[in-house]
Each structure stands twice: as structure tokens, then as C-alpha cells.
């Protein structure tokens, strides 16, 4: 192998390593975003349950007035 071929190979390997690092960073970022979305979703579900309880209580109160 000539020096020029080795230089080309070295450049390709460096590019591959750089791309791999970039993909790893992007993967970590996406994992973080997914975790945050899951937390947000859980929080919204808790909020919906609380609203449902309050509406059910209000409906029961209204029903009690009609009797």
C-alpha cells in the first residue's frame, strides 16, 4: 500500500469515527427527549385523572340537588 492510499484510508477512518461520535451524541439527545416526553405524558395523565375526579364529584353534587 502506498502512502497516498494509507492517507485516504486514514481520512475515511477519521470520518467514520466522527460520524459515529455524532450519532452517539444524537442518540443520547433523543433518549433525553424521550424521557422528558414520558415524564410530561405521565404528568398530563395525572392531571386528567384529577380533572375527571373533580367533574365526577361536581356531577354527583348536581345529582344530589335534583333528588
Secondary structure as UniProt FT lines:
FT   HELIX           3..66
//
